[in-house]
Structures are given as C-alpha cells and as structure tokens.
Amino acid sequence: MIPLEDARTRILAALRPTAAETVALAEGWGRVLAQPVMARLTQPPADVSAMDGYAVRAADAVAGARLAVVGAAPAGHPYPGEIGPGQAVRIFTGGFVPQGADGILLQEDAEAQDGQVTVRESVQPSRWIRRQGLDFAAGEVLLPAGRRLTARDIGLAAAANHPWLAVHRRPRIGILATGDEIALPGEPIPAGGIVSSNAHALAALVRAGGGDPLVLPIVADDRDAIAAAAAAARGCDLLATTGGASVGEHDLIQSALGEEGFALDFWKIAMRPGKPLIWGRLGATPVLGLPGNPVSALVCGVQFLLPALAVLSGLPAAPPPTILVRTGAALPANDQRFDHLRSSLAPDSDGRLVATPFAMQDSSMMKTLARAEALILRAPFAPALPAGAEVEAIALGPLGI
C-alpha cells in the first residue's frame, strides 16, 4: 500500500490539460480559460459622471453662484461643446464629462430655474467624476489563463468586449461499472444481485467537476467483455472503472486490461474507505480503477477523480480543499490507513463549525454518505482526540457533490 498523498501526486503528475476550444461568452460559466482575457477597450472610455447633477467648473461653482445651463449630457449622448466660465451642463450618471468641466454639482445641491442653476453647496474639483480607465485600460490582462470562470468573470469579460472565449475542452471521462451482480436502476435485478449506484453517482461527480461523463453499459465479470468495453473508451481523457479492483476471483480489471497492454503504476492505497484503487494507462488513456463499494468509490472520487478533473480542465494540481472544524465526538486513535469519517456539520453556539461522525461508517451505506456534510480526515496513526478538538475536514457541499 502507498500513502494517499503519494498516490494523488502520481496520478496528477501523469495528466495534462485538454486542448483549447472557443465558446460563446454566454457558455463560459464554469469553464477554465486556456488563454488570458485582455481588455479590448478602456473602461470607462472617458471621464464620466458618477451622479446625476450638473457638470461645472469648480472655480465657478461656489455656494450662491448662479450658472447658465447651456446643454445636457445624458449617458450615450455626450455634450458636443466645451463649458466656459459661468456655465453648466445638465449631466446624468454615466454621461461623459464635457470639456472644460472638472466637477459635478449634485442635483440635490442645486436649484434650477429659468435656464439657470443656483449652487447651494460648493463643488470640489474631481468630486463625483470617474476618470477614464478607472476600471481597466485597453491591453490590460483582466483574467489569467487557468482560471475557472465565475458569473463575475463573465461580466468582466463582457465589459472588456469579448463575445468569445478560449477555454479548455471539458474532459471526457468514461465510466465503466463491472460485476455479474449489478443492474442499472429500473432494470431487472439478477438473482442475488443489487442495483448499481456507482456509475450514476460518479457521472454526477464528473459533472460537478466540470467534465463530461460517458457512462458505458454495465459489463459482467468476463475478461473479454471488460477489455472490449475499455477499448470503447480509448477516446476519453480518462477511464474510471468501478468494481473488479480487489483480489477476489471475480476482480478482473487488471487481468482483463493487462491483455490489452495495460501498464500498471500502482495498486492499493493506505486509506479507508478505498484501499483497492488502481492507477495505470491503457495505451494513451489513463485508467483509474475505483473500488466497487459505493462509499469507497465516491470517497476515492473526491480524493482522486475531482483533482484529476481539475488538472485535465487546466487548473493547477491540488488536493481537495479542507476546513478546520471541531469534532462533535471523541475520536479513537487511528491505524495505518488514512481515514475519512462521514460526518454531519453544523455551527455551535459560538458559531464554530462542528463535525460529528456518524456511529456507523460501513463503506456500503449510501444513506449515511448522502446525509454526510463533511469527511473528517484522520491521518495514519493519528492519536485519540477528545470531543471539541480541532480536526481537518473536507466539506462536501462546496464540491457540488
């Protein structure tokens, strides 16, 4: 068995980002930039008013002065002339500040009558003017390559006049569930069989990680059938199998793929749940062999498949993000395997997050995993801890799974 961190490092080091493609700006949310977004214009393009009022010369706009209103500058309709001494131009938020003006008289500080405006409060130079380029300048890098785009980023790219974006192609992940005993939901269940949850759960995890899942038909415990199904996924960026990764007579992933040229990197990880994990390559296709137990498959998905998706998508290699929480129960000393305790997560009376592990931690219990909000992480040989001790955890909600 190898340590969890070593396994993840070896997996991520073997992956490369997908190629770039061009998508419409409206389709950019959640995608990872393959090229930086640079400003194609200056924003704002000229000095603009931040408020409704009057564009004035500050030297003229002292309390009690009366100025002649010579025009208007609403947004989108600049005043064509230049303001002279004793003059003002009616202006609205976003309107270009006319030449000659260096301040804005707020409308609530002014009294307009018969083509003139009386100043009730003196104007400070540059007050309420947004200077040209206040937000960004043409040619400025606004969004770097390797950034997953948020709604805020989409708005910025739009403001910078980008109708198209260069992003990494969504990784295509083949998902192959194996086993004589499993059937898809809604299909006839074989004698002694169960309904397969892994393929659908992993497909959802892939979507949450920004990938496109390709769910292959369930394959029986047959070497030729497994090899044929794996061959159908050779065009994928990664093949994730589930089941057949352990040491039983019907655990055939390694032997079936070995006949097709599968090159094994490692097998078995010192973690719980998820010990029988396989990593290797079938030709040009990386293969991640996940355990058949549903909780084990998804926990391995969190620790390995989501980071792999990030790298394939063009993001930096990194482990899942963690948080510090208080444990809601005493924790026994851990053994040699890195443990993941399915836990609830809630704030205490002081607002601190408390993760309380469920009493039952069996790797077959999907209901427990579905109710879990966090995975308390226990390093190998971690000492016993009392309730209230600080521990590291993975919050599942932010992962979208």
C-alpha positions, 0 to 999 in steps of 0.5 A: 500500500502507498500513502494517499498523498503519494498516490494523488501526486502520481496520478496528477503528475501523469495528466495534462490539460485538454486542448483549447476550444472557443465558446460563446461568452454566454457558455463560459460559466464554469469553464477554465480559460486556456488563454488570458482575457485582455481588455479590448477597450478602456473602461470607462472610455472617458471621464464620466459622471458618477451622479446625476447633477450638473457638470461645472467648473469648480472655480465657478461653482461656489455656494450662491453662484448662479450658472447658465445651463447651456446643454445636457449630457445624458449617458450615450449622448455626450455634450458636443461643446466645451463649458466656459466660465459661468456655465453648466451642463445638465449631466446624468450618471454615466454621461461623459464629462464635457470639456472644460468641466472638472466637477459635478454639482449634485442635483440635490445641491442645486436649484434650477430655474429659468435656464439657470442653476443656483449652487447651494453647496460648493463643488470640489474639483474631481468630486463625483467624476470617474476618470477614464480607465478607472476600471481597466485600460485597453491591453490590460490582462483582466483574467489569467489563463487557468482560471475557472470562470465565475458569473463575475468573470463573465461580466468582466469579460463582457465589459472588456468586449469579448463575445468569445472565449478560449477555454479548455475542452471539458474532459471526457471521462468514461465510466465503466461499472463491472460485476455479474451482480449489478443492474442499472436502476429500473432494470431487472435485478439478477438473482442475488444481485443489487442495483448499481449506484456507482456509475450514476453517482460518479457521472454526477461527480464528473459533472460537478467537476466540470467534465463530461461523463460517458457512462458505458453499459454495465459489463459482467465479470468476463475478461473479454467483455471488460477489455472490449468495453475499455477499448470503447473508451480509448477516446476519453481523457480518462477511464474510471472503472468501478468494481473488479479492483480487489483480489477476489476471483471475480476482480478482473480489471487488471487481468482483463486490461493487462491483455490489452497492454495495460501498464500498471503504476500502482495498486492499493492505497493506505486509506479507508474507505478505498484501499483497492484503487488502481492507477495505470494507462491503457495505451494513451488513456489513463485508467483509474480503477475505483473500488466497487463499494459505493462509499469507497468509490465516491470517497476515492472520487473526491480524493482522486477523480475531482483533482484529476478533473481539475488538472485535465480542465487546466487548473493547477494540481491540488488536493481537495480543499479542507476546513478546520472544524471541531469534532462533535465526538471523541475520536479513537486513535487511528491505524495505518490507513488514512481515514475519512469519517462521514460526518454531519456539520453544523455551527455551535453556539459560538458559531464554530463549525462542528463535525460529528461522525456518524456511529456507523461508517460501513463503506456500503451505506449510501444513506449515511454518505448522502446525509454526510456534510463533511469527511473528517480526515484522520491521518495514519496513526493519528492519536485519540482526540477528545470531543471539541478538538480541532480536526481537518475536514473536507466539506462536501457541499462546496464540491457540488457533490 
